[in-house]
Amino acid sequence: MAASRTTFEKLQRDRAKQAKAAAKRARRLEKGTEEPEDETPVDVTKITEELSAGQLLELVEKLHKQFDDEVISFEEFEDQKTELMARLTVD
């Protein structure tokens, strides 16, 4: 028995998958070419001025990004995050 040929619908699905993958790859490459914001680690212990809750949350976000990018170690991340959260609850 002869092997069945691929149908037109299957070819369309395959082409759509390839187009979607190419678009995703292009978005990922565009994202990678952006300028990195601030690669220097945030040191929360050196911040002495009063910060608003929004500013503290921005610092927590930067801290998470630095940990995800492996700029700071887990211990540094936990210490600084704890200090930021303590400041957030005190305000």
mmCIF file as gemmi writes it, N, C-alpha and C atoms, coordinates in Angstrom:
data_model
loop_
_atom_site.group_PDB
_atom_site.id
_atom_site.type_symbol
_atom_site.label_atom_id
_atom_site.label_alt_id
_atom_site.label_comp_id
_atom_site.label_asym_id
_atom_site.label_entity_id
_atom_site.label_seq_id
_atom_site.pdbx_PDB_ins_code
_atom_site.Cartn_x
_atom_site.Cartn_y
_atom_site.Cartn_z
_atom_site.occupancy
_atom_site.B_iso_or_equiv
_atom_site.pdbx_formal_charge
_atom_site.auth_seq_id
_atom_site.auth_asym_id
_atom_site.pdbx_PDB_model_num
ATOM 1 N N . MET Axp A 1 ? 0.84 -1.171 0 1 0 ? 1 A 1
ATOM 2 C CA . MET Axp A 1 ? 0 0 0 1 0 ? 1 A 1
ATOM 3 C C . MET Axp A 1 ? 0.892 1.244 0 1 0 ? 1 A 1
ATOM 4 N N . ALA Axp A 2 ? 0.539 2.202 -0.796 1 0 ? 2 A 1
ATOM 5 C CA . ALA Axp A 2 ? 1.342 3.406 -0.948 1 0 ? 2 A 1
ATOM 6 C C . ALA Axp A 2 ? 1.112 4.347 0.231 1 0 ? 2 A 1
ATOM 7 N N . ALA Axp A 3 ? 2.131 5.091 0.571 1 0 ? 3 A 1
ATOM 8 C CA . ALA Axp A 3 ? 2.021 6.069 1.658 1 0 ? 3 A 1
ATOM 9 C C . ALA Axp A 3 ? 1.143 7.221 1.204 1 0 ? 3 A 1
ATOM 10 N N . SER Axp A 4 ? 0.328 7.689 2.108 1 0 ? 4 A 1
ATOM 11 C CA . SER Axp A 4 ? -0.554 8.796 1.736 1 0 ? 4 A 1
ATOM 12 C C . SER Axp A 4 ? 0.24 10.093 1.689 1 0 ? 4 A 1
ATOM 13 N N . ARG Axp A 5 ? -0.176 10.95 0.797 1 0 ? 5 A 1
ATOM 14 C CA . ARG Axp A 5 ? 0.496 12.23 0.638 1 0 ? 5 A 1
ATOM 15 C C . ARG Axp A 5 ? -0.051 13.218 1.653 1 0 ? 5 A 1
ATOM 16 N N . THR Axp A 6 ? 0.749 14.2 1.97 1 0 ? 6 A 1
ATOM 17 C CA . THR Axp A 6 ? 0.283 15.203 2.923 1 0 ? 6 A 1
ATOM 18 C C . THR Axp A 6 ? -0.809 16.04 2.275 1 0 ? 6 A 1
ATOM 19 N N . THR Axp A 7 ? -1.735 16.426 3.081 1 0 ? 7 A 1
ATOM 20 C CA . THR Axp A 7 ? -2.851 17.21 2.563 1 0 ? 7 A 1
ATOM 21 C C . THR Axp A 7 ? -2.493 18.691 2.533 1 0 ? 7 A 1
ATOM 22 N N . PHE Axp A 8 ? -3.28 19.437 1.789 1 0 ? 8 A 1
ATOM 23 C CA . PHE Axp A 8 ? -3.061 20.866 1.679 1 0 ? 8 A 1
ATOM 24 C C . PHE Axp A 8 ? -3.218 21.545 3.034 1 0 ? 8 A 1
ATOM 25 N N . GLU Axp A 9 ? -4.187 21.09 3.818 1 0 ? 9 A 1
ATOM 26 C CA . GLU Axp A 9 ? -4.414 21.672 5.138 1 0 ? 9 A 1
ATOM 27 C C . GLU Axp A 9 ? -3.211 21.462 6.045 1 0 ? 9 A 1
ATOM 28 N N . LYS Axp A 10 ? -2.621 20.281 5.969 1 0 ? 10 A 1
ATOM 29 C CA . LYS Axp A 10 ? -1.443 20.005 6.79 1 0 ? 10 A 1
ATOM 30 C C . LYS Axp A 10 ? -0.28 20.914 6.378 1 0 ? 10 A 1
ATOM 31 N N . LEU Axp A 11 ? -0.111 21.106 5.089 1 0 ? 11 A 1
ATOM 32 C CA . LEU Axp A 11 ? 0.943 22.014 4.62 1 0 ? 11 A 1
ATOM 33 C C . LEU Axp A 11 ? 0.695 23.43 5.109 1 0 ? 11 A 1
ATOM 34 N N . GLN Axp A 12 ? -0.566 23.861 5.093 1 0 ? 12 A 1
ATOM 35 C CA . GLN Axp A 12 ? -0.914 25.192 5.585 1 0 ? 12 A 1
ATOM 36 C C . GLN Axp A 12 ? -0.6 25.323 7.074 1 0 ? 12 A 1
ATOM 37 N N . ARG Axp A 13 ? -0.947 24.3 7.861 1 0 ? 13 A 1
ATOM 38 C CA . ARG Axp A 13 ? -0.658 24.324 9.293 1 0 ? 13 A 1
ATOM 39 C C . ARG Axp A 13 ? 0.842 24.4 9.542 1 0 ? 13 A 1
ATOM 40 N N . ASP Axp A 14 ? 1.602 23.607 8.8 1 0 ? 14 A 1
ATOM 41 C CA . ASP Axp A 14 ? 3.061 23.621 8.962 1 0 ? 14 A 1
ATOM 42 C C . ASP Axp A 14 ? 3.645 24.989 8.617 1 0 ? 14 A 1
ATOM 43 N N . ARG Axp A 15 ? 3.15 25.595 7.551 1 0 ? 15 A 1
ATOM 44 C CA . ARG Axp A 15 ? 3.639 26.918 7.161 1 0 ? 15 A 1
ATOM 45 C C . ARG Axp A 15 ? 3.272 27.962 8.208 1 0 ? 15 A 1
ATOM 46 N N . ALA Axp A 16 ? 2.07 27.841 8.766 1 0 ? 16 A 1
ATOM 47 C CA . ALA Axp A 16 ? 1.647 28.784 9.81 1 0 ? 16 A 1
ATOM 48 C C . ALA Axp A 16 ? 2.528 28.635 11.048 1 0 ? 16 A 1
ATOM 49 N N . LYS Axp A 17 ? 2.85 27.404 11.421 1 0 ? 17 A 1
ATOM 50 C CA . LYS Axp A 17 ? 3.729 27.164 12.573 1 0 ? 17 A 1
ATOM 51 C C . LYS Axp A 17 ? 5.101 27.767 12.329 1 0 ? 17 A 1
ATOM 52 N N . GLN Axp A 18 ? 5.618 27.582 11.112 1 0 ? 18 A 1
ATOM 53 C CA . GLN Axp A 18 ? 6.936 28.125 10.796 1 0 ? 18 A 1
ATOM 54 C C . GLN Axp A 18 ? 6.931 29.654 10.831 1 0 ? 18 A 1
ATOM 55 N N . ALA Axp A 19 ? 5.864 30.264 10.323 1 0 ? 19 A 1
ATOM 56 C CA . ALA Axp A 19 ? 5.757 31.723 10.335 1 0 ? 19 A 1
ATOM 57 C C . ALA Axp A 19 ? 5.67 32.237 11.766 1 0 ? 19 A 1
ATOM 58 N N . LYS Axp A 20 ? 4.885 31.551 12.594 1 0 ? 20 A 1
ATOM 59 C CA . LYS Axp A 20 ? 4.744 31.953 13.988 1 0 ? 20 A 1
ATOM 60 C C . LYS Axp A 20 ? 6.084 31.838 14.713 1 0 ? 20 A 1
ATOM 61 N N . ALA Axp A 21 ? 6.821 30.754 14.46 1 0 ? 21 A 1
ATOM 62 C CA . ALA Axp A 21 ? 8.126 30.558 15.087 1 0 ? 21 A 1
ATOM 63 C C . ALA Axp A 21 ? 9.111 31.636 14.629 1 0 ? 21 A 1
ATOM 64 N N . ALA Axp A 22 ? 9.064 32.002 13.349 1 0 ? 22 A 1
ATOM 65 C CA . ALA Axp A 22 ? 9.963 33.041 12.838 1 0 ? 22 A 1
ATOM 66 C C . ALA Axp A 22 ? 9.643 34.394 13.474 1 0 ? 22 A 1
ATOM 67 N N . ALA Axp A 23 ? 8.356 34.694 13.632 1 0 ? 23 A 1
ATOM 68 C CA . ALA Axp A 23 ? 7.966 35.96 14.266 1 0 ? 23 A 1
ATOM 69 C C . ALA Axp A 23 ? 8.416 35.986 15.72 1 0 ? 23 A 1
ATOM 70 N N . LYS Axp A 24 ? 8.266 34.868 16.409 1 0 ? 24 A 1
ATOM 71 C CA . LYS Axp A 24 ? 8.684 34.781 17.812 1 0 ? 24 A 1
ATOM 72 C C . LYS Axp A 24 ? 10.199 34.96 17.924 1 0 ? 24 A 1
ATOM 73 N N . ARG Axp A 25 ? 10.927 34.328 17.026 1 0 ? 25 A 1
ATOM 74 C CA . ARG Axp A 25 ? 12.378 34.439 17.023 1 0 ? 25 A 1
ATOM 75 C C . ARG Axp A 25 ? 12.805 35.89 16.774 1 0 ? 25 A 1
ATOM 76 N N . ALA Axp A 26 ? 12.121 36.581 15.854 1 0 ? 26 A 1
ATOM 77 C CA . ALA Axp A 26 ? 12.447 37.972 15.549 1 0 ? 26 A 1
ATOM 78 C C . ALA Axp A 26 ? 12.172 38.864 16.761 1 0 ? 26 A 1
ATOM 79 N N . ARG Axp A 27 ? 11.042 38.626 17.463 1 0 ? 27 A 1
ATOM 80 C CA . ARG Axp A 27 ? 10.741 39.415 18.662 1 0 ? 27 A 1
ATOM 81 C C . ARG Axp A 27 ? 11.799 39.198 19.729 1 0 ? 27 A 1
ATOM 82 N N . ARG Axp A 28 ? 12.223 37.948 19.892 1 0 ? 28 A 1
ATOM 83 C CA . ARG Axp A 28 ? 13.236 37.633 20.895 1 0 ? 28 A 1
ATOM 84 C C . ARG Axp A 28 ? 14.554 38.324 20.568 1 0 ? 28 A 1
ATOM 85 N N . LEU Axp A 29 ? 14.933 38.349 19.289 1 0 ? 29 A 1
ATOM 86 C CA . LEU Axp A 29 ? 16.173 39.005 18.88 1 0 ? 29 A 1
ATOM 87 C C . LEU Axp A 29 ? 16.086 40.515 19.081 1 0 ? 29 A 1
ATOM 88 N N . GLU Axp A 30 ? 14.915 41.11 18.79 1 0 ? 30 A 1
ATOM 89 C CA . GLU Axp A 30 ? 14.744 42.541 19.015 1 0 ? 30 A 1
ATOM 90 C C . GLU Axp A 30 ? 14.854 42.868 20.491 1 0 ? 30 A 1
ATOM 91 N N . LYS Axp A 31 ? 14.284 42.018 21.314 1 0 ? 31 A 1
ATOM 92 C CA . LYS Axp A 31 ? 14.322 42.226 22.752 1 0 ? 31 A 1
ATOM 93 C C . LYS Axp A 31 ? 15.759 42.16 23.269 1 0 ? 31 A 1
ATOM 94 N N . GLY Axp A 32 ? 16.568 41.293 22.696 1 0 ? 32 A 1
ATOM 95 C CA . GLY Axp A 32 ? 17.947 41.117 23.13 1 0 ? 32 A 1
ATOM 96 C C . GLY Axp A 32 ? 18.86 42.25 22.726 1 0 ? 32 A 1
ATOM 97 N N . THR Axp A 33 ? 18.466 43.044 21.721 1 0 ? 33 A 1
ATOM 98 C CA . THR Axp A 33 ? 19.333 44.12 21.261 1 0 ? 33 A 1
ATOM 99 C C . THR Axp A 33 ? 19.116 45.418 22.014 1 0 ? 33 A 1
ATOM 100 N N . GLU Axp A 34 ? 18.13 45.46 22.897 1 0 ? 34 A 1
ATOM 101 C CA . GLU Axp A 34 ? 17.885 46.663 23.675 1 0 ? 34 A 1
ATOM 102 C C . GLU Axp A 34 ? 19.05 46.921 24.62 1 0 ? 34 A 1
ATOM 103 N N . GLU Axp A 35 ? 19.249 48.18 24.918 1 0 ? 35 A 1
ATOM 104 C CA . GLU Axp A 35 ? 20.308 48.567 25.839 1 0 ? 35 A 1
ATOM 105 C C . GLU Axp A 35 ? 19.965 48.101 27.247 1 0 ? 35 A 1
ATOM 106 N N . PRO Axp A 36 ? 20.896 47.475 27.949 1 0 ? 36 A 1
ATOM 107 C CA . PRO Axp A 36 ? 20.619 47.115 29.335 1 0 ? 36 A 1
ATOM 108 C C . PRO Axp A 36 ? 20.49 48.369 30.178 1 0 ? 36 A 1
ATOM 109 N N . GLU Axp A 37 ? 19.542 48.345 31.1 1 0 ? 37 A 1
ATOM 110 C CA . GLU Axp A 37 ? 19.269 49.54 31.896 1 0 ? 37 A 1
ATOM 111 C C . GLU Axp A 37 ? 20.44 49.878 32.804 1 0 ? 37 A 1
ATOM 112 N N . ASP Axp A 38 ? 20.523 49.204 33.918 1 0 ? 38 A 1
ATOM 113 C CA . ASP Axp A 38 ? 21.566 49.498 34.89 1 0 ? 38 A 1
ATOM 114 C C . ASP Axp A 38 ? 22.089 48.177 35.418 1 0 ? 38 A 1
ATOM 115 N N . GLU Axp A 39 ? 23.276 47.812 35.005 1 0 ? 39 A 1
ATOM 116 C CA . GLU Axp A 39 ? 23.837 46.528 35.392 1 0 ? 39 A 1
ATOM 117 C C . GLU Axp A 39 ? 24.547 46.562 36.738 1 0 ? 39 A 1
ATOM 118 N N . THR Axp A 40 ? 24.722 47.753 37.293 1 0 ? 40 A 1
ATOM 119 C CA . THR Axp A 40 ? 25.364 47.815 38.598 1 0 ? 40 A 1
ATOM 120 C C . THR Axp A 40 ? 24.366 47.369 39.662 1 0 ? 40 A 1
ATOM 121 N N . PRO Axp A 41 ? 24.775 46.5 40.547 1 0 ? 41 A 1
ATOM 122 C CA . PRO Axp A 41 ? 23.854 45.998 41.565 1 0 ? 41 A 1
ATOM 123 C C . PRO Axp A 41 ? 23.361 47.101 42.492 1 0 ? 41 A 1
ATOM 124 N N . VAL Axp A 42 ? 22.094 47.007 42.844 1 0 ? 42 A 1
ATOM 125 C CA . VAL Axp A 42 ? 21.507 47.937 43.805 1 0 ? 42 A 1
ATOM 126 C C . VAL Axp A 42 ? 21.939 47.495 45.187 1 0 ? 42 A 1
ATOM 127 N N . ASP Axp A 43 ? 22.516 48.422 45.966 1 0 ? 43 A 1
ATOM 128 C CA . ASP Axp A 43 ? 22.878 48.105 47.337 1 0 ? 43 A 1
ATOM 129 C C . ASP Axp A 43 ? 21.942 48.885 48.246 1 0 ? 43 A 1
ATOM 130 N N . VAL Axp A 44 ? 20.967 48.188 48.771 1 0 ? 44 A 1
ATOM 131 C CA . VAL Axp A 44 ? 19.919 48.8 49.569 1 0 ? 44 A 1
ATOM 132 C C . VAL Axp A 44 ? 20.462 49.375 50.866 1 0 ? 44 A 1
ATOM 133 N N . THR Axp A 45 ? 21.499 48.796 51.389 1 0 ? 45 A 1
ATOM 134 C CA . THR Axp A 45 ? 22.036 49.251 52.674 1 0 ? 45 A 1
ATOM 135 C C . THR Axp A 45 ? 22.606 50.661 52.59 1 0 ? 45 A 1
ATOM 136 N N . LYS Axp A 46 ? 22.948 51.125 51.378 1 0 ? 46 A 1
ATOM 137 C CA . LYS Axp A 46 ? 23.54 52.45 51.21 1 0 ? 46 A 1
ATOM 138 C C . LYS Axp A 46 ? 22.492 53.528 50.961 1 0 ? 46 A 1
ATOM 139 N N . ILE Axp A 47 ? 21.233 53.15 50.821 1 0 ? 47 A 1
ATOM 140 C CA . ILE Axp A 47 ? 20.162 54.121 50.589 1 0 ? 47 A 1
ATOM 141 C C . ILE Axp A 47 ? 19.671 54.609 51.943 1 0 ? 47 A 1
ATOM 142 N N . THR Axp A 48 ? 19.847 55.908 52.196 1 0 ? 48 A 1
ATOM 143 C CA . THR Axp A 48 ? 19.486 56.447 53.509 1 0 ? 48 A 1
ATOM 144 C C . THR Axp A 48 ? 18.263 57.349 53.463 1 0 ? 48 A 1
ATOM 145 N N . GLU Axp A 49 ? 17.949 57.909 52.282 1 0 ? 49 A 1
ATOM 146 C CA . GLU Axp A 49 ? 16.824 58.837 52.215 1 0 ? 49 A 1
ATOM 147 C C . GLU Axp A 49 ? 15.49 58.08 52.254 1 0 ? 49 A 1
ATOM 148 N N . GLU Axp A 50 ? 14.456 58.826 52.584 1 0 ? 50 A 1
ATOM 149 C CA . GLU Axp A 50 ? 13.115 58.262 52.636 1 0 ? 50 A 1
ATOM 150 C C . GLU Axp A 50 ? 12.622 58.011 51.212 1 0 ? 50 A 1
ATOM 151 N N . LEU Axp A 51 ? 12.047 56.85 50.998 1 0 ? 51 A 1
ATOM 152 C CA . LEU Axp A 51 ? 11.52 56.499 49.688 1 0 ? 51 A 1
ATOM 153 C C . LEU Axp A 51 ? 10.033 56.215 49.796 1 0 ? 51 A 1
ATOM 154 N N . SER Axp A 52 ? 9.308 56.534 48.719 1 0 ? 52 A 1
ATOM 155 C CA . SER Axp A 52 ? 7.879 56.237 48.707 1 0 ? 52 A 1
ATOM 156 C C . SER Axp A 52 ? 7.684 54.742 48.46 1 0 ? 52 A 1
ATOM 157 N N . ALA Axp A 53 ? 6.471 54.278 48.664 1 0 ? 53 A 1
ATOM 158 C CA . ALA Axp A 53 ? 6.176 52.862 48.45 1 0 ? 53 A 1
ATOM 159 C C . ALA Axp A 53 ? 6.432 52.473 46.995 1 0 ? 53 A 1
ATOM 160 N N . GLY Axp A 54 ? 6.098 53.37 46.077 1 0 ? 54 A 1
ATOM 161 C CA . GLY Axp A 54 ? 6.341 53.102 44.653 1 0 ? 54 A 1
ATOM 162 C C . GLY Axp A 54 ? 7.819 52.951 44.34 1 0 ? 54 A 1
ATOM 163 N N . GLN Axp A 55 ? 8.631 53.833 44.936 1 0 ? 55 A 1
ATOM 164 C CA . GLN Axp A 55 ? 10.077 53.76 44.717 1 0 ? 55 A 1
ATOM 165 C C . GLN Axp A 55 ? 10.656 52.482 45.312 1 0 ? 55 A 1
ATOM 166 N N . LEU Axp A 56 ? 10.15 52.092 46.48 1 0 ? 56 A 1
ATOM 167 C CA . LEU Axp A 56 ? 10.624 50.847 47.094 1 0 ? 56 A 1
ATOM 168 C C . LEU Axp A 56 ? 10.259 49.637 46.232 1 0 ? 56 A 1
ATOM 169 N N . LEU Axp A 57 ? 9.059 49.651 45.675 1 0 ? 57 A 1
ATOM 170 C CA . LEU Axp A 57 ? 8.658 48.542 44.81 1 0 ? 57 A 1
ATOM 171 C C . LEU Axp A 57 ? 9.479 48.499 43.527 1 0 ? 57 A 1
ATOM 172 N N . GLU Axp A 58 ? 9.859 49.663 43.001 1 0 ? 58 A 1
ATOM 173 C CA . GLU Axp A 58 ? 10.743 49.707 41.836 1 0 ? 58 A 1
ATOM 174 C C . GLU Axp A 58 ? 12.101 49.092 42.172 1 0 ? 58 A 1
ATOM 175 N N . LEU Axp A 59 ? 12.604 49.387 43.373 1 0 ? 59 A 1
ATOM 176 C CA . LEU Axp A 59 ? 13.882 48.802 43.802 1 0 ? 59 A 1
ATOM 177 C C . LEU Axp A 59 ? 13.769 47.281 43.94 1 0 ? 59 A 1
ATOM 178 N N . VAL Axp A 60 ? 12.635 46.81 44.45 1 0 ? 60 A 1
ATOM 179 C CA . VAL Axp A 60 ? 12.424 45.362 44.564 1 0 ? 60 A 1
ATOM 180 C C . VAL Axp A 60 ? 12.411 44.735 43.175 1 0 ? 60 A 1
ATOM 181 N N . GLU Axp A 61 ? 11.776 45.415 42.223 1 0 ? 61 A 1
ATOM 182 C CA . GLU Axp A 61 ? 11.739 44.914 40.849 1 0 ? 61 A 1
ATOM 183 C C . GLU Axp A 61 ? 13.145 44.841 40.254 1 0 ? 61 A 1
ATOM 184 N N . LYS Axp A 62 ? 13.939 45.897 40.451 1 0 ? 62 A 1
ATOM 185 C CA . LYS Axp A 62 ? 15.324 45.899 39.961 1 0 ? 62 A 1
ATOM 186 C C . LYS Axp A 62 ? 16.127 44.788 40.616 1 0 ? 62 A 1
ATOM 187 N N . LEU Axp A 63 ? 15.878 44.586 41.9 1 0 ? 63 A 1
ATOM 188 C CA . LEU Axp A 63 ? 16.583 43.546 42.637 1 0 ? 63 A 1
ATOM 189 C C . LEU Axp A 63 ? 16.272 42.16 42.061 1 0 ? 63 A 1
ATOM 190 N N . HIS Axp A 64 ? 15.002 41.923 41.764 1 0 ? 64 A 1
ATOM 191 C CA . HIS Axp A 64 ? 14.606 40.651 41.161 1 0 ? 64 A 1
ATOM 192 C C . HIS Axp A 64 ? 15.255 40.465 39.797 1 0 ? 64 A 1
ATOM 193 N N . LYS Axp A 65 ? 15.284 41.52 38.991 1 0 ? 65 A 1
ATOM 194 C CA . LYS Axp A 65 ? 15.891 41.423 37.67 1 0 ? 65 A 1
ATOM 195 C C . LYS Axp A 65 ? 17.376 41.12 37.784 1 0 ? 65 A 1
ATOM 196 N N . GLN Axp A 66 ? 18.065 41.759 38.726 1 0 ? 66 A 1
ATOM 197 C CA . GLN Axp A 66 ? 19.49 41.501 38.894 1 0 ? 66 A 1
ATOM 198 C C . GLN Axp A 66 ? 19.743 40.065 39.335 1 0 ? 66 A 1
ATOM 199 N N . PHE Axp A 67 ? 18.864 39.545 40.182 1 0 ? 67 A 1
ATOM 200 C CA . PHE Axp A 67 ? 19.025 38.159 40.6 1 0 ? 67 A 1
ATOM 201 C C . PHE Axp A 67 ? 18.762 37.216 39.427 1 0 ? 67 A 1
ATOM 202 N N . ASP Axp A 68 ? 17.725 37.514 38.636 1 0 ? 68 A 1
ATOM 203 C CA . ASP Axp A 68 ? 17.415 36.682 37.471 1 0 ? 68 A 1
ATOM 204 C C . ASP Axp A 68 ? 18.541 36.7 36.45 1 0 ? 68 A 1
ATOM 205 N N . ASP Axp A 69 ? 19.189 37.863 36.302 1 0 ? 69 A 1
ATOM 206 C CA . ASP Axp A 69 ? 20.305 37.994 35.359 1 0 ? 69 A 1
ATOM 207 C C . ASP Axp A 69 ? 21.627 37.529 35.954 1 0 ? 69 A 1
ATOM 208 N N . GLU Axp A 70 ? 21.587 37.019 37.186 1 0 ? 70 A 1
ATOM 209 C CA . GLU Axp A 70 ? 22.754 36.501 37.898 1 0 ? 70 A 1
ATOM 210 C C . GLU Axp A 70 ? 23.825 37.563 38.125 1 0 ? 70 A 1
ATOM 211 N N . VAL Axp A 71 ? 23.387 38.812 38.357 1 0 ? 71 A 1
ATOM 212 C CA . VAL Axp A 71 ? 24.319 39.885 38.679 1 0 ? 71 A 1
ATOM 213 C C . VAL Axp A 71 ? 24.675 39.82 40.158 1 0 ? 71 A 1
ATOM 214 N N . ILE Axp A 72 ? 23.708 39.423 40.987 1 0 ? 72 A 1
ATOM 215 C CA . ILE Axp A 72 ? 23.94 39.295 42.421 1 0 ? 72 A 1
ATOM 216 C C . ILE Axp A 72 ? 23.639 37.861 42.854 1 0 ? 72 A 1
ATOM 217 N N . SER Axp A 73 ? 24.205 37.466 43.98 1 0 ? 73 A 1
ATOM 218 C CA . SER Axp A 73 ? 24.004 36.109 44.483 1 0 ? 73 A 1
ATOM 219 C C . SER Axp A 73 ? 22.671 36.004 45.222 1 0 ? 73 A 1
ATOM 220 N N . PHE Axp A 74 ? 22.272 34.788 45.539 1 0 ? 74 A 1
ATOM 221 C CA . PHE Axp A 74 ? 21.016 34.554 46.244 1 0 ? 74 A 1
ATOM 222 C C . PHE Axp A 74 ? 21.047 35.174 47.636 1 0 ? 74 A 1
ATOM 223 N N . GLU Axp A 75 ? 22.182 35.077 48.31 1 0 ? 75 A 1
ATOM 224 C CA . GLU Axp A 75 ? 22.299 35.63 49.656 1 0 ? 75 A 1
ATOM 225 C C . GLU Axp A 75 ? 22.129 37.149 49.64 1 0 ? 75 A 1
ATOM 226 N N . GLU Axp A 76 ? 22.81 37.813 48.686 1 0 ? 76 A 1
ATOM 227 C CA . GLU Axp A 76 ? 22.666 39.26 48.56 1 0 ? 76 A 1
ATOM 228 C C . GLU Axp A 76 ? 21.219 39.63 48.243 1 0 ? 76 A 1
ATOM 229 N N . PHE Axp A 77 ? 20.622 38.862 47.35 1 0 ? 77 A 1
ATOM 230 C CA . PHE Axp A 77 ? 19.233 39.102 46.966 1 0 ? 77 A 1
ATOM 231 C C . PHE Axp A 77 ? 18.308 39.014 48.176 1 0 ? 77 A 1
ATOM 232 N N . GLU Axp A 78 ? 18.437 37.941 48.955 1 0 ? 78 A 1
ATOM 233 C CA . GLU Axp A 78 ? 17.576 37.752 50.124 1 0 ? 78 A 1
ATOM 234 C C . GLU Axp A 78 ? 17.782 38.849 51.167 1 0 ? 78 A 1
ATOM 235 N N . ASP Axp A 79 ? 19.038 39.208 51.435 1 0 ? 79 A 1
ATOM 236 C CA . ASP Axp A 79 ? 19.329 40.256 52.426 1 0 ? 79 A 1
ATOM 237 C C . ASP Axp A 79 ? 18.719 41.59 52.017 1 0 ? 79 A 1
ATOM 238 N N . GLN Axp A 80 ? 18.949 41.989 50.775 1 0 ? 80 A 1
ATOM 239 C CA . GLN Axp A 80 ? 18.462 43.275 50.314 1 0 ? 80 A 1
ATOM 240 C C . GLN Axp A 80 ? 16.936 43.28 50.188 1 0 ? 80 A 1
ATOM 241 N N . LYS Axp A 81 ? 16.373 42.171 49.767 1 0 ? 81 A 1
ATOM 242 C CA . LYS Axp A 81 ? 14.912 42.087 49.659 1 0 ? 81 A 1
ATOM 243 C C . LYS Axp A 81 ? 14.267 42.196 51.04 1 0 ? 81 A 1
ATOM 244 N N . THR Axp A 82 ? 14.857 41.543 52.018 1 0 ? 82 A 1
ATOM 245 C CA . THR Axp A 82 ? 14.332 41.615 53.381 1 0 ? 82 A 1
ATOM 246 C C . THR Axp A 82 ? 14.375 43.043 53.892 1 0 ? 82 A 1
ATOM 247 N N . GLU Axp A 83 ? 15.477 43.738 53.645 1 0 ? 83 A 1
ATOM 248 C CA . GLU Axp A 83 ? 15.593 45.114 54.104 1 0 ? 83 A 1
ATOM 249 C C . GLU Axp A 83 ? 14.578 46.019 53.399 1 0 ? 83 A 1
ATOM 250 N N . LEU Axp A 84 ? 14.379 45.83 52.091 1 0 ? 84 A 1
ATOM 251 C CA . LEU Axp A 84 ? 13.393 46.632 51.371 1 0 ? 84 A 1
ATOM 252 C C . LEU Axp A 84 ? 11.982 46.368 51.881 1 0 ? 84 A 1
ATOM 253 N N . MET Axp A 85 ? 11.662 45.115 52.131 1 0 ? 85 A 1
ATOM 254 C CA . MET Axp A 85 ? 10.317 44.786 52.621 1 0 ? 85 A 1
ATOM 255 C C . MET Axp A 85 ? 10.104 45.372 54.017 1 0 ? 85 A 1
ATOM 256 N N . ALA Axp A 86 ? 11.153 45.398 54.838 1 0 ? 86 A 1
ATOM 257 C CA . ALA Axp A 86 ? 11.036 45.995 56.177 1 0 ? 86 A 1
ATOM 258 C C . ALA Axp A 86 ? 10.758 47.494 56.05 1 0 ? 86 A 1
ATOM 259 N N . ARG Axp A 87 ? 11.426 48.152 55.108 1 0 ? 87 A 1
ATOM 260 C CA . ARG Axp A 87 ? 11.185 49.578 54.89 1 0 ? 87 A 1
ATOM 261 C C . ARG Axp A 87 ? 9.773 49.817 54.376 1 0 ? 87 A 1
ATOM 262 N N . LEU Axp A 88 ? 9.299 48.902 53.548 1 0 ? 88 A 1
ATOM 263 C CA . LEU Axp A 88 ? 7.967 49.048 52.97 1 0 ? 88 A 1
ATOM 264 C C . LEU Axp A 88 ? 6.875 48.937 54.039 1 0 ? 88 A 1
ATOM 265 N N . THR Axp A 89 ? 7.065 48.033 54.98 1 0 ? 89 A 1
ATOM 266 C CA . THR Axp A 89 ? 6.062 47.861 56.022 1 0 ? 89 A 1
ATOM 267 C C . THR Axp A 89 ? 6.139 48.96 57.073 1 0 ? 89 A 1
ATOM 268 N N . VAL Axp A 90 ? 7.294 49.579 57.276 1 0 ? 90 A 1
ATOM 269 C CA . VAL Axp A 90 ? 7.459 50.637 58.261 1 0 ? 90 A 1
ATOM 270 C C . VAL Axp A 90 ? 6.769 51.907 57.805 1 0 ? 90 A 1
ATOM 271 N N . ASP Axp A 91 ? 6.831 52.177 56.485 1 0 ? 91 A 1
ATOM 272 C CA . ASP Axp A 91 ? 6.242 53.419 55.941 1 0 ? 91 A 1
ATOM 273 C C . ASP Axp A 91 ? 4.798 53.42 56.13 1 0 ? 91 A 1
